[in-house]
Amino acid sequence: MRAFVVTAPFEAGVYEVDPPVPGAGDVVIDVERVGVCGTDVDFYTGEMQYLHDGDAHYPMRLGHEWSGTVRDVGVGVDHSWIEQRVMGDTMLGCGECHRCTNSLQHVCEFRHEVGIRRGFAGALAEQIVVPASSLHRLPPRVDAALGALVEPGGNALRAVWGADLNRGDRLLILGPGTIGLLCAYFAKARGAEVHLMGRSTSSLDFARSIGIEGCWTNENLPDLAFDAVIDASNDASLPAQALELVEPGKRVVFIGIAGTPSLLDTRIQVLKDVTSVGILSGSPGLAATIDLYESGTVDPRPLIAMTTDLGGVAAILAGERPRGAGPGPKFHVDPRVGAPTTYSAP
């Protein structure tokens, strides 16, 4: 089968690899849609910390935001899964440790992460094999595109949960990327007044086009009382600013990750009596995200700029914006389309 493989920093291509075989408890998925994430970019450039910690290594197959249909099942898996439309959790805990047995498998010390950690092959391929226990069924109203937006949606929804918003509360989101905009969708659905801070005119114009009225740069951000601030950026200076901007007694949520350490003055946090929340994974929010998509309460498909094939992934990871792409921040991949490749497995 065809798969997108990163072999070294800035070196990647579409290769012919062996199709997956399901082990006990596993399923094989025909992949229909995959989202390209900022984490994938960091692996392509070699900046991802897991590469330096030894938790990941080249060659690697990326892709953790996916949807598809179950093709085959392994021993011990109910055959009723076959032909079910599904998406899957990225975080695969060991299932035995204290964290896993207390519903914290997404922070299991020994976890695999699909397309990210400990060599677990990702979904930028025609097929992927994952544990049946990681699957979530997709109802008919959640199409392939929405299915591939469940994983980032789960992250954003948990960030909004962490902000502990009530109807009418004022939220500031730092960063107009996919996660920041998904946070805005979910927060608006809860009745919050949403503000967004970004840098580029084009990203802020797009945010306005999807109904976010309070869009600002750092220079013209109004002096308002924010009941919560979500940092969904990769700017190492913004966590400290989030702490300064939030109202005393309220909440700051950190979901963005910068390439360098962020410095916080904990004296400010203590004196303002601020609660800070860190969000690593969408795992606990996936089912609720699917429900919100199915009901039509949230429809984030306008975020998708384009759907390309496996052959177009490298250029997107390198920062190129293909001709014909829409204004949204998210690129999707359909591994079923595109020209055959002559490369052999690395």
Phi and psi in degrees as GROMACS dihedral restraints (atoms count N, CA, C in turn):
[ dihedral_restraints ]
;  ai    aj    ak    al  type     phi  dphi    fc
    3     4     5     6     1   -92.5    20    10
    4     5     6     7     1   138.7    20    10
    6     7     8     9     1  -147.3    20    10
    7     8     9    10     1   147.5    20    10
    9    10    11    12     1   -88.4    20    10
   10    11    12    13     1   125.9    20    10
   12    13    14    15     1  -128.0    20    10
   13    14    15    16     1   130.1    20    10
   15    16    17    18     1   -95.2    20    10
   16    17    18    19     1   122.2    20    10
   18    19    20    21     1  -102.8    20    10
   19    20    21    22     1   -18.7    20    10
   21    22    23    24     1  -170.8    20    10
   22    23    24    25     1   167.8    20    10
   24    25    26    27     1   -53.7    20    10
   25    26    27    28     1   126.9    20    10
   27    28    29    30     1    65.1    20    10
   28    29    30    31     1    17.1    20    10
   30    31    32    33     1  -125.9    20    10
   31    32    33    34     1   118.2    20    10
   33    34    35    36     1  -161.1    20    10
   34    35    36    37     1   160.1    20    10
   36    37    38    39     1  -171.7    20    10
   37    38    39    40     1  -179.9    20    10
   39    40    41    42     1   -96.4    20    10
   40    41    42    43     1   125.8    20    10
   42    43    44    45     1  -123.3    20    10
   43    44    45    46     1   156.4    20    10
   45    46    47    48     1   -87.4    20    10
   46    47    48    49     1   123.2    20    10
   48    49    50    51     1  -130.4    20    10
   49    50    51    52     1   165.3    20    10
   51    52    53    54     1   -67.6    20    10
   52    53    54    55     1   137.9    20    10
   54    55    56    57     1   -67.7    20    10
   55    56    57    58     1   152.1    20    10
   57    58    59    60     1   -74.2    20    10
   58    59    60    61     1   151.1    20    10
   60    61    62    63     1  -119.4    20    10
   61    62    63    64     1   128.1    20    10
   63    64    65    66     1   -73.6    20    10
   64    65    66    67     1   130.1    20    10
   66    67    68    69     1   -85.5    20    10
   67    68    69    70     1  -175.9    20    10
   69    70    71    72     1   -59.4    20    10
   70    71    72    73     1   129.6    20    10
   72    73    74    75     1    83.0    20    10
   73    74    75    76     1     0.1    20    10
   75    76    77    78     1  -102.5    20    10
   76    77    78    79     1   165.2    20    10
   78    79    80    81     1  -133.1    20    10
   79    80    81    82     1   152.4    20    10
   81    82    83    84     1  -103.6    20    10
   82    83    84    85     1   132.1    20    10
   84    85    86    87     1  -112.2    20    10
   85    86    87    88     1   133.2    20    10
   87    88    89    90     1   -81.9    20    10
   88    89    90    91     1   110.9    20    10
   90    91    92    93     1   -76.8    20    10
   91    92    93    94     1   132.7    20    10
   93    94    95    96     1  -109.7    20    10
   94    95    96    97     1   -31.0    20    10
   96    97    98    99     1  -155.0    20    10
   97    98    99   100     1   139.7    20    10
   99   100   101   102     1  -136.5    20    10
  100   101   102   103     1   134.4    20    10
  102   103   104   105     1   -90.5    20    10
  103   104   105   106     1   140.7    20    10
  105   106   107   108     1   -91.3    20    10
  106   107   108   109     1   128.0    20    10
  108   109   110   111     1  -116.2    20    10
  109   110   111   112     1   160.3    20    10
  111   112   113   114     1   -59.6    20    10
  112   113   114   115     1   -30.5    20    10
  114   115   116   117     1   -61.6    20    10
  115   116   117   118     1   -39.0    20    10
  117   118   119   120     1   -62.8    20    10
  118   119   120   121     1   -39.3    20    10
  120   121   122   123     1   -61.0    20    10
  121   122   123   124     1   -42.9    20    10
  123   124   125   126     1   -65.0    20    10
  124   125   126   127     1   -33.4    20    10
  126   127   128   129     1   -70.0    20    10
  127   128   129   130     1   -40.0    20    10
  129   130   131   132     1   -63.7    20    10
  130   131   132   133     1   -38.8    20    10
  132   133   134   135     1   -84.1    20    10
  133   134   135   136     1   -12.6    20    10
  135   136   137   138     1    86.6    20    10
  136   137   138   139     1     7.6    20    10
  138   139   140   141     1   -87.9    20    10
  139   140   141   142     1   -14.2    20    10
  141   142   143   144     1   -61.5    20    10
  142   143   144   145     1   129.9    20    10
  144   145   146   147     1   -60.5    20    10
  145   146   147   148     1   -33.5    20    10
  147   148   149   150     1   -56.6    20    10
  148   149   150   151     1   -32.1    20    10
  150   151   152   153     1   -65.2    20    10
  151   152   153   154     1   -34.7    20    10
  153   154   155   156     1   -85.5    20    10
  154   155   156   157     1   -23.3    20    10
  156   157   158   159     1   -85.9    20    10
  157   158   159   160     1   -10.2    20    10
  159   160   161   162     1    86.7    20    10
  160   161   162   163     1     7.5    20    10
  162   163   164   165     1   -85.4    20    10
  163   164   165   166     1    -7.5    20    10
  165   166   167   168     1  -150.1    20    10
  166   167   168   169     1   155.4    20    10
  168   169   170   171     1  -156.2    20    10
  169   170   171   172     1   158.7    20    10
  171   172   173   174     1   -85.0    20    10
  172   173   174   175     1   154.6    20    10
  174   175   176   177     1   -72.4    20    10
  175   176   177   178     1   153.1    20    10
  177   178   179   180     1  -144.6    20    10
  178   179   180   181     1   150.9    20    10
  180   181   182   183     1  -108.1    20    10
  181   182   183   184     1   117.3    20    10
  183   184   185   186     1   -86.4    20    10
  184   185   186   187     1   177.2    20    10
  186   187   188   189     1   111.9    20    10
  187   188   189   190     1   105.3    20    10
  189   190   191   192     1  -129.2    20    10
  190   191   192   193     1    -1.9    20    10
  192   193   194   195     1  -108.9    20    10
  193   194   195   196     1    95.4    20    10
  195   196   197   198     1  -140.1    20    10
  196   197   198   199     1   162.0    20    10
  198   199   200   201     1  -143.0    20    10
  199   200   201   202     1   156.8    20    10
  201   202   203   204     1  -178.6    20    10
  202   203   204   205     1  -165.1    20    10
  204   205   206   207     1  -125.8    20    10
  205   206   207   208     1   136.8    20    10
  207   208   209   210     1   -68.8    20    10
  208   209   210   211     1   123.9    20    10
  210   211   212   213     1   -95.9    20    10
  211   212   213   214     1   -42.4    20    10
  213   214   215   216     1  -150.1    20    10
  214   215   216   217     1   159.3    20    10
  216   217   218   219     1  -131.2    20    10
  217   218   219   220     1   153.5    20    10
  219   220   221   222     1   -92.7    20    10
  220   221   222   223     1  -177.8    20    10
  222   223   224   225     1   -59.4    20    10
  223   224   225   226     1   134.9    20    10
  225   226   227   228     1    87.8    20    10
  226   227   228   229     1    -0.7    20    10
  228   229   230   231     1  -103.4    20    10
  229   230   231   232     1   133.0    20    10
  231   232   233   234     1   -59.7    20    10
  232   233   234   235     1   127.1    20    10
  234   235   236   237     1   -67.2    20    10
  235   236   237   238     1   -11.4    20    10
  237   238   239   240     1   -66.6    20    10
  238   239   240   241     1   -13.8    20    10
  240   241   242   243     1   -67.9    20    10
  241   242   243   244     1   -28.1    20    10
  243   244   245   246     1   -59.8    20    10
  244   245   246   247     1   131.9    20    10
  246   247   248   249     1    74.3    20    10
  247   248   249   250     1     6.6    20    10
  249   250   251   252     1   -78.1    20    10
  250   251   252   253     1   138.1    20    10
  252   253   254   255     1   -82.4    20    10
  253   254   255   256     1   130.9    20    10
  255   256   257   258     1  -146.1    20    10
  256   257   258   259     1   165.4    20    10
  258   259   260   261     1  -129.7    20    10
  259   260   261   262     1   171.6    20    10
  261   262   263   264     1  -138.0    20    10
  262   263   264   265     1   151.1    20    10
  264   265   266   267     1   -66.5    20    10
  265   266   267   268     1   141.3    20    10
  267   268   269   270     1   -76.3    20    10
  268   269   270   271     1   -34.2    20    10
  270   271   272   273     1   -90.9    20    10
  271   272   273   274     1   117.7    20    10
  273   274   275   276     1  -116.5    20    10
  274   275   276   277     1    95.8    20    10
  276   277   278   279     1   -74.0    20    10
  277   278   279   280     1   169.1    20    10
  279   280   281   282     1   -71.8    20    10
  280   281   282   283     1   -22.6    20    10
  282   283   284   285     1    84.1    20    10
  283   284   285   286     1    -3.3    20    10
  285   286   287   288     1  -122.7    20    10
  286   287   288   289     1   -22.7    20    10
  288   289   290   291     1   -77.2    20    10
  289   290   291   292     1   173.3    20    10
  291   292   293   294     1   -60.2    20    10
  292   293   294   295     1   -37.9    20    10
  294   295   296   297     1   -67.9    20    10
  295   296   297   298     1   -45.1    20    10
  297   298   299   300     1   -62.7    20    10
  298   299   300   301     1   -40.6    20    10
  300   301   302   303     1   -77.8    20    10
  301   302   303   304     1    -2.0    20    10
  303   304   305   306     1  -119.4    20    10
  304   305   306   307     1    32.9    20    10
  306   307   308   309     1    60.8    20    10
  307   308   309   310     1    29.9    20    10
  309   310   311   312     1  -121.5    20    10
  310   311   312   313     1    37.4    20    10
  312   313   314   315     1   -62.0    20    10
  313   314   315   316     1   -22.3    20    10
  315   316   317   318     1   -72.7    20    10
  316   317   318   319     1   -11.1    20    10
  318   319   320   321     1  -119.3    20    10
  319   320   321   322     1    20.5    20    10
  321   322   323   324     1   -57.5    20    10
  322   323   324   325     1   132.9    20    10
  324   325   326   327     1   -60.9    20    10
  325   326   327   328     1   -30.3    20    10
  327   328   329   330     1  -103.0    20    10
  328   329   330   331     1    14.7    20    10
  330   331   332   333     1   -66.6    20    10
  331   332   333   334     1   151.2    20    10
  333   334   335   336     1   -95.8    20    10
  334   335   336   337     1   153.0    20    10
  336   337   338   339     1  -126.8    20    10
  337   338   339   340     1   123.2    20    10
  339   340   341   342     1   -57.8    20    10
  340   341   342   343     1   121.1    20    10
  342   343   344   345     1    71.0    20    10
  343   344   345   346     1    11.6    20    10
  345   346   347   348     1  -135.2    20    10
  346   347   348   349     1   -53.8    20    10
  348   349   350   351     1  -127.9    20    10
  349   350   351   352     1   138.4    20    10
  351   352   353   354     1    61.1    20    10
  352   353   354   355     1    35.0    20    10
  354   355   356   357     1    75.2    20    10
  355   356   357   358     1    15.4    20    10
  357   358   359   360     1   -80.7    20    10
  358   359   360   361     1   116.8    20    10
  360   361   362   363     1   -61.2    20    10
  361   362   363   364     1   136.9    20    10
  363   364   365   366     1   -91.0    20    10
  364   365   366   367     1  -173.5    20    10
  366   367   368   369     1   -95.7    20    10
  367   368   369   370     1     3.1    20    10
  369   370   371   372     1   -78.0    20    10
  370   371   372   373     1    68.2    20    10
  372   373   374   375     1  -163.2    20    10
  373   374   375   376     1   167.2    20    10
  375   376   377   378     1   -68.4    20    10
  376   377   378   379     1   -29.2    20    10
  378   379   380   381     1  -141.3    20    10
  379   380   381   382     1   156.7    20    10
  381   382   383   384     1  -141.3    20    10
  382   383   384   385     1   149.2    20    10
  384   385   386   387     1  -112.7    20    10
  385   386   387   388     1   131.1    20    10
  387   388   389   390     1  -142.0    20    10
  388   389   390   391     1   161.3    20    10
  390   391   392   393     1   -65.5    20    10
  391   392   393   394     1   139.9    20    10
  393   394   395   396     1   -59.6    20    10
  394   395   396   397     1   -29.5    20    10
  396   397   398   399     1   -66.1    20    10
  397   398   399   400     1   -15.6    20    10
  399   400   401   402     1   -91.0    20    10
  400   401   402   403     1    -3.8    20    10
  402   403   404   405     1   -82.8    20    10
  403   404   405   406     1   150.0    20    10
  405   406   407   408     1  -129.7    20    10
  406   407   408   409     1   126.6    20    10
  408   409   410   411     1   -68.3    20    10
  409   410   411   412     1   144.2    20    10
  411   412   413   414     1  -106.5    20    10
  412   413   414   415     1   123.7    20    10
  414   415   416   417     1   -70.4    20    10
  415   416   417   418     1   163.4    20    10
  417   418   419   420     1   -55.0    20    10
  418   419   420   421     1   -34.0    20    10
  420   421   422   423     1   -76.6    20    10
  421   422   423   424     1   -10.2    20    10
  423   424   425   426     1   -99.3    20    10
  424   425   426   427     1    98.1    20    10
  426   427   428   429     1   -76.6    20    10
  427   428   429   430     1  -176.6    20    10
  429   430   431   432     1   -60.5    20    10
  430   431   432   433     1   -39.6    20    10
  432   433   434   435     1   -65.0    20    10
  433   434   435   436     1   -47.2    20    10
  435   436   437   438     1   -63.6    20    10
  436   437   438   439     1   -37.6    20    10
  438   439   440   441     1   -58.8    20    10
  439   440   441   442     1   -38.7    20    10
  441   442   443   444     1   -77.9    20    10
  442   443   444   445     1    -8.2    20    10
  444   445   446   447     1   -98.2    20    10
  445   446   447   448     1     2.3    20    10
  447   448   449   450     1   -69.7    20    10
  448   449   450   451     1   -44.1    20    10
  450   451   452   453     1   -62.3    20    10
  451   452   453   454     1   -51.8    20    10
  453   454   455   456     1   -65.5    20    10
  454   455   456   457     1   -31.8    20    10
  456   457   458   459     1   -62.7    20    10
  457   458   459   460     1   -38.9    20    10
  459   460   461   462     1   -61.4    20    10
  460   461   462   463     1   -39.1    20    10
  462   463   464   465     1   -62.5    20    10
  463   464   465   466     1   -47.7    20    10
  465   466   467   468     1   -65.5    20    10
  466   467   468   469     1   -40.5    20    10
  468   469   470   471     1   -63.0    20    10
  469   470   471   472     1   -40.9    20    10
  471   472   473   474     1   -64.4    20    10
  472   473   474   475     1   -34.5    20    10
  474   475   476   477     1   -64.1    20    10
  475   476   477   478     1   -41.1    20    10
  477   478   479   480     1   -67.6    20    10
  478   479   480   481     1   -40.2    20    10
  480   481   482   483     1   -58.1    20    10
  481   482   483   484     1   -43.1    20    10
  483   484   485   486     1   -63.0    20    10
  484   485   486   487     1   -27.8    20    10
  486   487   488   489     1   -73.9    20    10
  487   488   489   490     1   -16.4    20    10
  489   490   491   492     1    55.5    20    10
  490   491   492   493     1    53.2    20    10
  492   493   494   495     1   -83.6    20    10
  493   494   495   496     1   142.6    20    10
  495   496   497   498     1  -107.3    20    10
  496   497   498   499     1   160.0    20    10
  498   499   500   501     1   -56.7    20    10
  499   500   501   502     1   130.8    20    10
  501   502   503   504     1    91.5    20    10
  502   503   504   505     1   -11.2    20    10
  504   505   506   507     1   -65.2    20    10
  505   506   507   508     1   152.5    20    10
  507   508   509   510     1  -102.1    20    10
  508   509   510   511     1   120.6    20    10
  510   511   512   513     1  -112.4    20    10
  511   512   513   514     1   137.3    20    10
  513   514   515   516     1  -113.1    20    10
  514   515   516   517     1   128.2    20    10
  516   517   518   519     1  -110.3    20    10
  517   518   519   520     1   127.7    20    10
  519   520   521   522     1   -99.1    20    10
  520   521   522   523     1   112.4    20    10
  522   523   524   525     1   112.0    20    10
  523   524   525   526     1   115.5    20    10
  525   526   527   528     1   -97.3    20    10
  526   527   528   529     1    29.6    20    10
  528   529   530   531     1   -79.7    20    10
  529   530   531   532     1  -168.8    20    10
  531   532   533   534     1   -57.8    20    10
  532   533   534   535     1   -47.9    20    10
  534   535   536   537     1   -66.1    20    10
  535   536   537   538     1   -42.9    20    10
  537   538   539   540     1   -60.5    20    10
  538   539   540   541     1   -42.3    20    10
  540   541   542   543     1   -71.0    20    10
  541   542   543   544     1   -36.2    20    10
  543   544   545   546     1   -63.8    20    10
  544   545   546   547     1   -40.1    20    10
  546   547   548   549     1   -57.7    20    10
  547   548   549   550     1   -41.1    20    10
  549   550   551   552     1   -63.3    20    10
  550   551   552   553     1   -43.8    20    10
  552   553   554   555     1   -56.2    20    10
  553   554   555   556     1   -50.8    20    10
  555   556   557   558     1   -68.1    20    10
  556   557   558   559     1   -37.7    20    10
  558   559   560   561     1   -67.6    20    10
  559   560   561   562     1   -40.2    20    10
  561   562   563   564     1   -63.0    20    10
  562   563   564   565     1   -36.9    20    10
  564   565   566   567     1   -64.4    20    10
  565   566   567   568     1   -24.8    20    10
  567   568   569   570     1   -88.2    20    10
  568   569   570   571     1     0.0    20    10
  570   571   572   573     1    88.4    20    10
  571   572   573   574     1    16.1    20    10
  573   574   575   576     1   -81.8    20    10
  574   575   576   577     1   155.4    20    10
  576   577   578   579     1   -88.2    20    10
  577   578   579   580     1   115.2    20    10
  579   580   581   582     1  -104.9    20    10
  580   581   582   583     1   131.0    20    10
  582   583   584   585     1  -122.3    20    10
  583   584   585   586     1   150.0    20    10
  585   586   587   588     1  -136.0    20    10
  586   587   588   589     1   133.2    20    10
  588   589   590   591     1  -114.3    20    10
  589   590   591   592     1   130.1    20    10
  591   592   593   594     1  -143.6    20    10
  592   593   594   595     1  -169.8    20    10
  594   595   596   597     1  -111.3    20    10
  595   596   597   598     1   -50.5    20    10
  597   598   599   600     1   -87.6    20    10
  598   599   600   601     1   145.6    20    10
  600   601   602   603     1   -61.8    20    10
  601   602   603   604     1   -40.4    20    10
  603   604   605   606     1   -64.6    20    10
  604   605   606   607     1   -41.6    20    10
  606   607   608   609     1   -68.8    20    10
  607   608   609   610     1   -37.2    20    10
  609   610   611   612     1   -71.7    20    10
  610   611   612   613     1   -35.9    20    10
  612   613   614   615     1   -63.1    20    10
  613   614   615   616     1   -41.0    20    10
  615   616   617   618     1   -63.9    20    10
  616   617   618   619     1   -42.2    20    10
  618   619   620   621     1   -59.2    20    10
  619   620   621   622     1   -41.4    20    10
  621   622   623   624     1   -63.2    20    10
  622   623   624   625     1   -35.7    20    10
  624   625   626   627     1   -67.2    20    10
  625   626   627   628     1   -20.7    20    10
  627   628   629   630     1  -103.0    20    10
  628   629   630   631     1    15.6    20    10
  630   631   632   633     1   100.3    20    10
  631   632   633   634     1    11.6    20    10
  633   634   635   636     1   -95.6    20    10
  634   635   636   637     1   106.8    20    10
  636   637   638   639     1   -79.5    20    10
  637   638   639   640     1   -35.7    20    10
  639   640   641   642     1   -89.4    20    10
  640   641   642   643     1    79.4    20    10
  642   643   644   645     1  -112.6    20    10
  643   644   645   646     1   127.1    20    10
  645   646   647   648     1  -139.6    20    10
  646   647   648   649     1   159.5    20    10
  648   649   650   651     1   -97.6    20    10
  649   650   651   652     1   171.5    20    10
  651   652   653   654     1   -60.5    20    10
  652   653   654   655     1   -31.6    20    10
  654   655   656   657     1   -75.1    20    10
  655   656   657   658     1   -31.2    20    10
  657   658   659   660     1  -115.0    20    10
  658   659   660   661     1    17.8    20    10
  660   661   662   663     1   -61.4    20    10
  661   662   663   664     1   124.5    20    10
  663   664   665   666     1   -72.1    20    10
  664   665   666   667     1   157.3    20    10
  666   667   668   669     1   -82.5    20    10
  667   668   669   670     1    86.2    20    10
  669   670   671   672     1  -120.1    20    10
  670   671   672   673     1   158.6    20    10
  672   673   674   675     1   -88.2    20    10
  673   674   675   676     1   115.0    20    10
  675   676   677   678     1  -101.2    20    10
  676   677   678   679     1   122.8    20    10
  678   679   680   681     1   -74.3    20    10
  679   680   681   682     1   -19.6    20    10
  681   682   683   684     1  -158.0    20    10
  682   683   684   685     1   151.0    20    10
  684   685   686   687     1  -130.5    20    10
  685   686   687   688     1   129.1    20    10
  687   688   689   690     1  -110.5    20    10
  688   689   690   691     1   120.6    20    10
  690   691   692   693     1   -91.5    20    10
  691   692   693   694     1   104.7    20    10
  693   694   695   696     1  -112.6    20    10
  694   695   696   697     1    29.3    20    10
  696   697   698   699     1  -105.1    20    10
  697   698   699   700     1   177.1    20    10
  699   700   701   702     1  -116.1    20    10
  700   701   702   703     1    27.4    20    10
  702   703   704   705     1   -97.9    20    10
  703   704   705   706     1   118.4    20    10
  705   706   707   708     1   -65.1    20    10
  706   707   708   709     1   -16.6    20    10
  708   709   710   711     1   -88.0    20    10
  709   710   711   712     1   -16.0    20    10
  711   712   713   714     1   -78.6    20    10
  712   713   714   715     1   -29.6    20    10
  714   715   716   717     1   -55.5    20    10
  715   716   717   718     1   -40.9    20    10
  717   718   719   720     1   -65.8    20    10
  718   719   720   721     1   -37.8    20    10
  720   721   722   723     1   -68.7    20    10
  721   722   723   724     1   -36.4    20    10
  723   724   725   726     1   -57.9    20    10
  724   725   726   727     1   -42.0    20    10
  726   727   728   729     1   -65.4    20    10
  727   728   729   730     1   -35.5    20    10
  729   730   731   732     1   -71.8    20    10
  730   731   732   733     1   -33.7    20    10
  732   733   734   735     1   -82.2    20    10
  733   734   735   736     1   -26.8    20    10
  735   736   737   738     1   -73.8    20    10
  736   737   738   739     1   149.2    20    10
  738   739   740   741     1   -67.2    20    10
  739   740   741   742     1   147.0    20    10
  741   742   743   744     1   -56.1    20    10
  742   743   744   745     1   143.1    20    10
  744   745   746   747     1    78.6    20    10
  745   746   747   748     1     4.1    20    10
  747   748   749   750     1  -107.9    20    10
  748   749   750   751     1  -155.7    20    10
  750   751   752   753     1  -130.9    20    10
  751   752   753   754     1   142.4    20    10
  753   754   755   756     1  -117.2    20    10
  754   755   756   757     1   133.9    20    10
  756   757   758   759     1  -117.3    20    10
  757   758   759   760     1   129.7    20    10
  759   760   761   762     1  -109.4    20    10
  760   761   762   763     1   114.7    20    10
  762   763   764   765     1  -125.2    20    10
  763   764   765   766     1   -21.2    20    10
  765   766   767   768     1   -79.0    20    10
  766   767   768   769     1   152.8    20    10
  768   769   770   771     1  -127.7    20    10
  769   770   771   772     1   123.4    20    10
  771   772   773   774     1   -87.7    20    10
  772   773   774   775     1   161.6    20    10
  774   775   776   777     1   -76.7    20    10
  775   776   777   778     1   -12.9    20    10
  777   778   779   780     1  -130.7    20    10
  778   779   780   781     1   161.5    20    10
  780   781   782   783     1   -61.9    20    10
  781   782   783   784     1   143.3    20    10
  783   784   785   786     1   -99.1    20    10
  784   785   786   787     1   139.2    20    10
  786   787   788   789     1  -108.1    20    10
  787   788   789   790     1   127.1    20    10
  789   790   791   792     1  -118.3    20    10
  790   791   792   793     1   139.0    20    10
  792   793   794   795     1   -90.2    20    10
  793   794   795   796     1    99.7    20    10
  795   796   797   798     1   -65.2    20    10
  796   797   798   799     1   -16.7    20    10
  798   799   800   801     1   -62.2    20    10
  799   800   801   802     1   -38.8    20    10
  801   802   803   804     1   -64.7    20    10
  802   803   804   805     1   -42.7    20    10
  804   805   806   807     1   -61.7    20    10
  805   806   807   808     1   -43.9    20    10
  807   808   809   810     1   -66.1    20    10
  808   809   810   811     1   -48.4    20    10
  810   811   812   813     1   -67.7    20    10
  811   812   813   814     1   -25.0    20    10
  813   814   815   816     1   -94.3    20    10
  814   815   816   817     1    -4.7    20    10
  816   817   818   819     1    56.1    20    10
  817   818   819   820     1    44.6    20    10
  819   820   821   822     1   -93.0    20    10
  820   821   822   823     1   138.0    20    10
  822   823   824   825     1   -93.6    20    10
  823   824   825   826     1   128.9    20    10
  825   826   827   828     1  -110.3    20    10
  826   827   828   829     1   141.8    20    10
  828   829   830   831     1  -129.5    20    10
  829   830   831   832     1   132.4    20    10
  831   832   833   834     1  -106.9    20    10
  832   833   834   835     1   138.0    20    10
  834   835   836   837     1  -122.1    20    10
  835   836   837   838     1   117.8    20    10
  837   838   839   840     1   -96.2    20    10
  838   839   840   841     1   -39.5    20    10
  840   841   842   843     1  -140.8    20    10
  841   842   843   844     1   154.2    20    10
  843   844   845   846     1   -86.6    20    10
  844   845   846   847     1    -2.2    20    10
  846   847   848   849     1   -46.1    20    10
  847   848   849   850     1   -54.3    20    10
  849   850   851   852     1   -70.2    20    10
  850   851   852   853     1    -7.1    20    10
  852   853   854   855     1  -110.9    20    10
  853   854   855   856     1     4.0    20    10
  855   856   857   858     1   -67.1    20    10
  856   857   858   859     1   -47.0    20    10
  858   859   860   861     1   -62.4    20    10
  859   860   861   862     1   -41.8    20    10
  861   862   863   864     1   -67.3    20    10
  862   863   864   865     1   -34.0    20    10
  864   865   866   867     1   -64.3    20    10
  865   866   867   868     1   -44.9    20    10
  867   868   869   870     1   -58.5    20    10
  868   869   870   871     1   -42.8    20    10
  870   871   872   873     1   -61.6    20    10
  871   872   873   874     1   -42.2    20    10
  873   874   875   876     1   -68.2    20    10
  874   875   876   877     1   -35.9    20    10
  876   877   878   879     1   -68.1    20    10
  877   878   879   880     1   -44.5    20    10
  879   880   881   882     1   -62.0    20    10
  880   881   882   883     1   -40.9    20    10
  882   883   884   885     1   -73.2    20    10
  883   884   885   886     1   -14.5    20    10
  885   886   887   888     1    81.8    20    10
  886   887   888   889     1     3.5    20    10
  888   889   890   891     1   -59.4    20    10
  889   890   891   892     1   -38.4    20    10
  891   892   893   894     1  -130.9    20    10
  892   893   894   895     1   129.3    20    10
  894   895   896   897     1  -131.9    20    10
  895   896   897   898     1    96.7    20    10
  897   898   899   900     1   -90.4    20    10
  898   899   900   901     1    12.6    20    10
  900   901   902   903     1   -58.2    20    10
  901   902   903   904     1   -26.9    20    10
  903   904   905   906     1   -59.6    20    10
  904   905   906   907     1   -16.6    20    10
  906   907   908   909     1   -70.7    20    10
  907   908   909   910     1   -19.7    20    10
  909   910   911   912     1   -78.7    20    10
  910   911   912   913     1   117.1    20    10
  912   913   914   915     1   -79.4    20    10
  913   914   915   916     1   -34.0    20    10
  915   916   917   918     1  -171.0    20    10
  916   917   918   919     1   151.8    20    10
  918   919   920   921     1  -114.2    20    10
  919   920   921   922     1   122.4    20    10
  921   922   923   924     1  -117.4    20    10
  922   923   924   925     1  -173.5    20    10
  924   925   926   927     1  -105.6    20    10
  925   926   927   928     1   178.9    20    10
  927   928   929   930     1   -58.6    20    10
  928   929   930   931     1   -32.8    20    10
  930   931   932   933     1   -68.0    20    10
  931   932   933   934     1   -16.4    20    10
  933   934   935   936     1   -94.3    20    10
  934   935   936   937     1    -1.0    20    10
  936   937   938   939     1   -70.1    20    10
  937   938   939   940     1   -43.2    20    10
  939   940   941   942     1   -58.5    20    10
  940   941   942   943     1   -42.8    20    10
  942   943   944   945     1   -64.0    20    10
  943   944   945   946     1   -39.5    20    10
  945   946   947   948     1   -65.4    20    10
  946   947   948   949     1   -43.1    20    10
  948   949   950   951     1   -63.3    20    10
  949   950   951   952     1   -29.0    20    10
  951   952   953   954     1   -81.3    20    10
  952   953   954   955     1    -0.5    20    10
  954   955   956   957     1    97.0    20    10
  955   956   957   958     1     5.6    20    10
  957   958   959   960     1   -80.7    20    10
  958   959   960   961     1   146.1    20    10
  960   961   962   963     1  -110.9    20    10
  961   962   963   964     1   108.7    20    10
  963   964   965   966     1   -61.6    20    10
  964   965   966   967     1   151.0    20    10
  966   967   968   969     1   -59.8    20    10
  967   968   969   970     1   135.6    20    10
  969   970   971   972     1    92.3    20    10
  970   971   972   973     1    -5.2    20    10
  972   973   974   975     1   -68.9    20    10
  973   974   975   976     1   142.7    20    10
  975   976   977   978     1   -77.0    20    10
  976   977   978   979     1  -177.3    20    10
  978   979   980   981     1   -81.0    20    10
  979   980   981   982     1    -9.8    20    10
  981   982   983   984     1   -68.2    20    10
  982   983   984   985     1   164.5    20    10
  984   985   986   987     1   -88.6    20    10
  985   986   987   988     1   -11.1    20    10
  987   988   989   990     1  -104.7    20    10
  988   989   990   991     1   132.5    20    10
  990   991   992   993     1  -108.7    20    10
  991   992   993   994     1   134.9    20    10
  993   994   995   996     1  -112.0    20    10
  994   995   996   997     1   156.9    20    10
  996   997   998   999     1  -127.4    20    10
  997   998   999  1000     1   134.6    20    10
  999  1000  1001  1002     1  -109.8    20    10
 1000  1001  1002  1003     1   103.3    20    10
 1002  1003  1004  1005     1   -69.1    20    10
 1003  1004  1005  1006     1    -9.8    20    10
 1005  1006  1007  1008     1   -78.7    20    10
 1006  1007  1008  1009     1   -15.8    20    10
 1008  1009  1010  1011     1  -111.8    20    10
 1009  1010  1011  1012     1   165.1    20    10
 1011  1012  1013  1014     1   113.1    20    10
 1012  1013  1014  1015     1   165.1    20    10
 1014  1015  1016  1017     1   -76.8    20    10
 1015  1016  1017  1018     1   150.1    20    10
 1017  1018  1019  1020     1   -61.4    20    10
 1018  1019  1020  1021     1   160.1    20    10
 1020  1021  1022  1023     1  -120.0    20    10
 1021  1022  1023  1024     1   156.6    20    10
 1023  1024  1025  1026     1  -108.1    20    10
 1024  1025  1026  1027     1     0.8    20    10
 1026  1027  1028  1029     1   -69.5    20    10
 1027  1028  1029  1030     1   145.7    20    10
 1029  1030  1031  1032     1   -96.2    20    10
 1030  1031  1032  1033     1   162.5    20    10
 1032  1033  1034  1035     1   -59.1    20    10
 1033  1034  1035  1036     1   136.7    20    10
